[in-house]
Amino acid sequence: MSFDTLGLNEALTKAVAASGYETATEVQTQAIPLALNGADLMVSASTGSGKTAAFILPALQRVLASRADTTQKRERGVIYGPRILVLCPTRELAMQVAKAAANYGRFVPGLRVATVVGGVPYPAQIAALRGPLDILISTPGRLLDHLQTGKCVLENVEMLVLDEADRMLDMGFIDDINTIAQSIPASRQTVMFSATFAGHVGRLAQNLLRDPKRVDVASHTDTHENIEQRLHWADNVNHKNALLDHILTQREMEQALVFTSTQRDADWLADRLADMGHHVASLHGGHPQGRRNRVLQGLRNKQLKILVATDVAARGIDVPSISHVINYGLPMKAEDYVHRIGRTGRAGRNGLAITLGERMDVGMIRRIQQFTTQSIPVAVVEGLEPKSPEPKMFAARGEGAPAGRFGGKPFGKPAYGQGGAGKSFGKKPFAPRGGEGYAPRGGDGYAPRDRPPFDRAPSERDAGRFEARAPHGVDAPRSPFDRAPAVGRVDHKPAGFAPRKPGAPAGKGGFKPQRPRPGGFTR
């Protein structure tokens, strides 16, 4: 359907045409007319489907309608605070929405758009909030700060948009969203975009929306026709690094987005790739906003070829030239996998999504395949074949294995003891992964690398905790986007303890400290 038939103002259709779009996507075709009629909406749409325009264009239409209402101007005088409020889970997504608002509103005279996010000094944001404002795009945490100090006025908001509401609730923003919503007039129009409306997201929608219209144009089970998915099994971390090095040196790779599970792994991996000569930088919630902006700008300008990022920072990255998405670390939730691979194959291009899995990742890979109801084809790199046999798993529920079972055995937490509590606990000693290195078949061995000392760092389950705090003991990767030079890495080595000898006086806790030897732990 053409944008001219959706009922949009001529200034908006002209801006859409200038942006290079001729026909509306399915979510735009269904959501825009309903939003223009003032209805509350619950919209489910996949990433890259054009959902940003689905709420920005109706928001701009409302701005134009308000300006044309001269009666309202005479009665109320100057309108302070925003007319449209858009809440986003991350800073990058907020910046992307602000860019879309400026792009589609290029022919709206005197359009005032402000962005309020964390990691940015307060004075500039306070100045933007002080006067009349058309559209405000913000993350919940920073907006709540301004709201509690009285610097932000929301009593004139006519439309509230929650973008990626499920992600905001996963990040712990539900109380912030409720507090913000209570400061907005109840007569507002509310539009929610979410991957799912089950559970706590559905309850939030029930509290905030009035007789909402449901728009469901995409599902996590949809096939990504222009994205090829592959799964490479790795024996250990050294084998995984070798596979990653091989993929990143392929000629067809234009730009790559490598996902890790933790901030520390992102910094460590970016350092490792930089030492190999790649143009690389890391991106995660622990970096200040200025650096994050420089990194994203470098990625768009193709000064960077590889970006190593976490799930939190990767929300809102829209760079069409990303040809490869590599899951170096698996996500914490299966639905995040869909958002990850959606960073490639954009703007009509083809993309490649590669997952590097170890045996400990079998459970998450199985849940991803159950969530998407699709199998991830297994691929092998010649000369880097895994030595261990391929794990037995099934593509999706109902395809070769019963639900809730894996490899013929119940899948779940391991039971310590068979036939008695604690009977077999501790019989098998723990062996760290990757300790013996890995040599591929054919004798072309490569030197094993040590696993980073922070391998078992906590994950970003609660992104809010990591948003304003840099990882302890880890310097930023050497990158042209860092203003300060990298300093020496802190090497944390336990001092070690030795059990006291028989007959010796008991110290604190029954152990007495020993002087550490050069090798690390004392004997």
Buried (B, 14 or more C-beta within 10 A) or exposed (E): BEBEEBEBBEBBBBBBEEEEBEEBBBBBBBBBBBBBEEBBBBBBBBBBBBBBBBBBBBBBBBBBBBBEEEEEEEEEEEBBBBBBBBBBBBBBBBBBBBBBBBBBBBBBEEBBBBBBBBBBEEEEBBEBBEEEBBBBBBBBBBBBBBBEEEBBBBEBBBBBBBBBBBBBBBBBBBEBBEBBBEBBEEEBBBBBBBBEBEEEBBEBBEEBBEEBBEBEBBBBEBEBEEBBBBBBBBBBBBBBBBBBBBBBEEEEBBBBBBBBBBBBBBBBBBBBBBEEEBBBBBBBBBBBBEBBBBBBEBBBEEBBBBBBBBBBBBBBBBBBBBBBBBBBBBBEBBBBBBBBBBBBBBEEBEBBBBBBBBBEBBBBBBBBBBBBBBBBEBBEEEEBBBEEEEBEBBBBBEEEBEEEEBEEEEBEEEEEEEEEEEEEEEEEEEEEBBEEBBBBEEEEEBEBBEBBBBBEBBBBEEBBEBBEEBBEEBBBBBBEBBEEEEEEEEEEEEEBBEEEEEEEEEEEEEEBEEEEEEEEEBE
